[in-house]
């Protein structure tokens, strides 16, 4: 069932200041081309990955630390190395545990060449030590994790692979990593997607968990109409999971959800599709549990392929009043992407405000993801642009 919220004209938000905190590629050891958003810690430090660059050219994990006077200092925590052991080409976001260790994925490389999950731990004398938690190996294991991972309350790690699984190379998986008694991690495939059927396939985004341990995510392709799905995995006795398809996209209501989902306090799901909708420029949607069972989709905003943005391809975030924030990879006044806010009204309508239009004064283009700090500032990355043309980290300040 599809409901469409009343849409209002996009407006240009006032008094938003964008600042480039770092331009990638100033020297060889620096990263290039960040393909995902950032993670902030309680001290205001920012963590992320770049797909290319670093001393070996296969990507980096980096940290940005605020300094006096408004400057930021970059630390390359790890340079990925195509040496048959280390992963390469990280394109997912990073997460932190309570001890400050950093976790992420590499989309290729590792022992078998199909990607890995890694941990970075700070050394007492400075620097960071990398440890590989799992090397992927195609069949029946997954292949090429292109998104980040998440923790559950017990400290287990969950993530996705774009390909691989028990049904063949083209399906994709959802996996779990559990700490074991020897100090390592044990990987378990929770679900393998079936290429070409009514099941979804190609899992390019990560997953989220609710308080009951149910897992939610999206596939870019597959489903009844071939345009992607939203799925739920429910744990079963014995360790496997049952998949429920919550929504099949059909093009007019969105197509190709390449970003993940977020949950609100009422259990509603929010996400975006990169294309589709009335203008073929992507949508922001909400899924709510219907009274008679199942889920109902509401379109909160349909992008126009114009100044209001085109191609939302990264995760949304909430602020405390319930406004939604995100980015589009294209569109805007210069065609190079925007940062936007969607604000709900009592009538159920959502109004889009453009917080920043990219493509002027070397501020980067192709923005990816947003994250808040404690002061309400927004931070994200751009895939290209900046002083050296290889991407940036930016701040948007109210």
Secondary structure, DSSP 8 states (H G I E B T S, - for coil): -EEE--B---EE-SS-EEEEEEES-SSTTSEE---S--EE-TTS-EEEEESEESTTSB-EEEEEEE-GGG-EEEEEEEE---SSSSEE---S--EE-TTS-EEEEESEESSSSB-EEEEEEE-TTSSEEEEEEEE--SSSSEE---S--EE-TTS-EEEEESEESTT-TTS-EEEEEEE-TTSSEEEEEEEE--TTSSSEE---S--EE-TTS-EEEEESEESSSSB-EEEEEEE-TTS-EEEEEEEE--BTTBB---S--EE-TTS-EEEEESB-TTTTS-EEEEEEE-TTSSEEEEEEEE--SBTTBB---S--EE-TTS-EEEEESBBSTTSB-EEEEEEE-TTS-EEEEEEEE-SSTT--EEEEEEEE-TTS-EEEEEEEBSTTSB-EEEEEE-
